[in-house]
């Protein structure tokens, strides 16, 4: 059974798009299939906008995910686990998957395979095949006792971090931030110039209001649709022998 690592291919791909690796150019179609990410869901201006301080302040899911990636890359795995958990609180599926992988590997704390499965099951809640594959790989390696505990832990985790309760937390922040735009006079947004790279009292880079306040960043339903588009459904590079998918949710059914 192949262990296809989640972090290098899944999280690092988005890190490149978010600008944390400036030397990296956007991956081509071949890398899209390998990474599990559809970077074509991004527009050229996306990397600049989503990496700006103002955007991250209003999107704690991405802010804490980014901090988690940076902490893990720096070897601060205990901090990384905490940051991913904060991002998971705001329905970030990638961070929920990252937590699953960290529990599975024992990074940032004691190894707990039952908890790893519960977090990966939650990460796959929206049906992303790349996360479902990891979830099923975990399940096949659990003992019967671990499986029983995984179901119990899953119910607890879903109650606090499932989309039903986590999405409204972020939706409230996004709606509030967008409502503040010029007193909600949306017709004037296009004329605005938004500074996304302030430095020493000057603006190093700016985008239009239409670009910065695009619905895919601020309207909850469209935001999640855009985020979900980033994760592709094809199998990752290399074969993962997980057998037939036996979908097991937090209720054990």
C-alpha positions in Angstrom: 0.0 0.0 0.0 1.6 3.3 -1.1 1.7 6.2 1.3 1.2 9.2 -0.9 2.1 12.2 1.3 -0.4 14.9 1.6 1.8 17.8 2.5 4.3 18.1 -0.4 1.7 17.7 -3.1 -1.4 19.3 -1.6 -0.3 22.1 0.6 2.9 23.1 -1.1 1.0 23.6 -4.4 -1.2 26.2 -2.9 1.8 27.8 -1.1 3.3 28.5 -4.4 0.1 30.2 -5.7 -0.2 32.2 -2.5 3.2 33.7 -3.1 5.1 32.0 -0.3 7.6 30.7 -2.8 8.2 33.8 -5.1 10.7 31.9 -7.2 8.1 29.4 -8.2 6.1 29.9 -11.4 2.5 28.7 -11.6 2.5 25.0 -12.2 1.5 23.7 -15.7 -1.2 21.2 -16.5 1.1 18.3 -15.7 1.7 19.6 -12.2 -2.0 20.2 -11.8 -2.7 16.5 -12.1 0.1 15.5 -9.8 -0.6 18.1 -7.1 -4.3 17.6 -6.8 -4.8 21.3 -7.3 -6.4 23.1 -10.2 -4.4 26.2 -10.2 -6.2 27.2 -13.3 -9.0 28.2 -10.9 -6.8 31.1 -10.1 -6.6 34.3 -12.1 -3.2 36.1 -12.4 -4.2 38.7 -9.9 -5.4 36.1 -7.3 -2.0 35.5 -5.8 -1.4 39.1 -5.1 -4.8 39.7 -3.6 -5.0 36.6 -1.4 -1.5 37.2 -0.1 -2.3 40.8 1.0 -2.6 41.7 4.7 -6.1 43.1 4.3 -7.4 40.0 2.6 -5.9 37.6 5.1 -7.3 39.7 8.0 -10.8 39.0 6.7 -10.2 35.4 5.7 -8.9 33.6 8.8 -9.3 30.3 7.1 -6.5 31.2 4.6 -4.5 33.2 7.1 -4.2 30.4 9.6 -3.6 27.9 6.9 -0.7 29.9 5.6 0.7 30.4 9.1 0.4 26.6 9.6 2.3 25.9 6.4 5.0 28.3 7.3 5.3 26.9 10.8 5.5 23.3 9.6 8.1 24.3 6.9 10.2 25.9 9.7 10.0 22.8 11.9 7.6 24.4 14.4 5.2 21.5 14.1 3.4 22.1 17.4 2.6 25.6 16.2 1.6 24.3 12.8 -1.0 21.9 14.4 -2.5 24.8 16.3 -2.7 27.1 13.3 -4.3 24.3 11.2 -6.9 23.8 13.9 -7.7 27.5 13.9 -8.2 27.4 10.1 -10.3 24.3 10.4 -12.6 26.2 12.8 -13.5 28.3 9.7 -14.3 25.3 7.5 -10.9 25.1 5.7 -10.8 21.6 4.3 -7.1 21.7 3.5 -6.2 22.5 7.1 -8.5 19.8 8.3 -6.7 17.4 6.0 -3.4 18.7 7.3 -4.4 18.0 10.8 -5.3 14.4 9.8 -1.9 13.9 8.3 -0.1 15.4 11.3 -2.0 13.1 13.7 -1.3 10.2 11.4 2.5 10.9 11.3 2.7 12.1 14.9 3.8 15.6 14.0 3.4 18.2 16.7 2.2 15.8 19.3 1.4 12.2 20.0 0.5 10.0 17.0 -3.2 9.2 17.0 -4.5 7.2 14.0 -8.1 7.3 15.1 -8.1 11.1 15.3 -6.2 11.2 12.0 -9.0 9.3 10.4 -11.7 11.5 12.0 -10.0 14.7 10.7 -9.4 13.3 7.3 -13.0 12.2 7.1 -14.1 15.7 7.9 -11.7 17.1 5.3 -13.3 14.9 2.7 -16.8 16.1 3.7 -17.4 17.8 0.4 -16.3 14.8 -1.7 -12.8 15.9 -2.9 -11.5 12.6 -4.2 -7.9 13.4 -3.3 -9.0 13.6 0.4 -11.3 10.7 0.1 -8.4 8.6 -1.0 -6.4 9.5 2.0 -9.3 8.8 4.3 -9.8 5.3 2.9 -6.1 4.6 3.1 -6.2 5.4 6.8 -9.4 3.3 7.4 -7.8 0.2 5.9 -4.9 0.4 8.3 -6.9 1.0 11.5 -7.5 -1.8 14.0 -11.1 -2.5 15.0 -10.6 -0.7 18.3 -9.2 2.4 16.4 -12.1 2.3 14.0 -14.6 2.3 16.8 -12.9 5.3 18.5 -12.5 7.1 15.1 -16.3 7.1 14.7 -16.8 8.5 18.2 -14.1 11.1 17.7 -15.6 12.0 14.3 -19.0 12.8 15.8 -17.3 15.2 18.3 -15.2 16.8 15.6 -18.1 17.2 13.2 -20.2 18.9 15.9 -17.5 21.7 16.2 -15.9 21.8 12.8 -18.3 20.4 10.3 -19.5 22.7 7.4 -22.9 23.0 9.1 -21.4 25.0 12.0 -18.1 26.2 10.6 -19.2 27.8 7.3 -21.5 30.3 9.1 -18.6 31.5 11.2 -16.6 32.5 8.1 -19.7 33.7 6.2 -20.4 36.2 9.0 -16.9 37.7 8.6 -17.0 37.8 4.8 -20.4 39.4 4.7 -19.4 42.0 7.4 -16.1 42.9 5.6 -17.8 43.3 2.2 -20.6 45.4 3.8 -18.1 48.0 4.9 -17.0 48.7 1.4 -17.7 52.4 0.8 -20.8 52.2 3.0 -22.1 49.3 0.8 -22.3 51.6 -2.2 -21.3 48.7 -4.5 -21.7 50.8 -7.6 -18.6 52.8 -6.6 -16.4 49.8 -6.0 -15.0 49.6 -9.5 -13.6 53.1 -9.2 -11.6 52.3 -6.1 -7.9 51.6 -6.1 -7.0 49.0 -3.4 -3.4 49.1 -2.2 -2.3 45.5 -1.6 1.4 46.1 -1.0 1.9 49.2 1.2 5.5 50.1 2.0 7.0 53.1 3.7 4.0 55.3 3.1 3.7 54.4 -0.5 1.8 51.8 -2.5 3.9 49.2 -4.1 1.0 47.5 -5.9 -2.7 48.1 -6.3 -5.7 46.5 -7.9 -9.1 47.8 -8.8 -12.1 47.6 -6.5 -13.8 45.2 -8.9 -10.8 42.9 -8.7 -10.4 43.0 -5.0 -14.1 42.7 -4.1 -14.8 40.1 -6.7 -17.7 37.9 -5.5 -15.6 34.8 -5.4 -13.6 36.3 -2.5 -16.4 37.8 -0.5 -19.8 36.2 -1.2 -19.8 33.0 0.9 -21.5 30.6 -1.6 -19.2 31.7 -4.4 -16.2 31.8 -2.2 -16.6 28.1 -1.2 -17.4 27.2 -4.8 -14.1 28.8 -5.9 -12.2 27.2 -3.1 -13.7 23.8 -3.9 -12.8 24.2 -7.6 -9.1 24.3 -6.6 -9.1 20.7 -5.4 -9.4 18.4 -8.4 -11.1 15.0 -8.5 -8.4 13.0 -10.5 -6.3 10.5 -8.6 -2.9 11.9 -7.6 0.2 10.7 -9.5 1.1 7.2 -8.6 -1.2 4.4 -7.7 -2.9 4.2 -4.3 -4.2 0.8 -3.8 -7.1 1.5 -1.4 -9.6 -0.9 -2.9 -13.3 -0.1 -3.4 -14.4 3.1 -1.7 -16.4 2.2 1.4 -17.7 5.6 2.4 -17.8 5.8 6.2 -19.0 9.0 7.8 -18.9 10.1 11.4 -22.0 8.1 12.1 -20.3 4.9 11.0 -22.7 4.4 8.1 
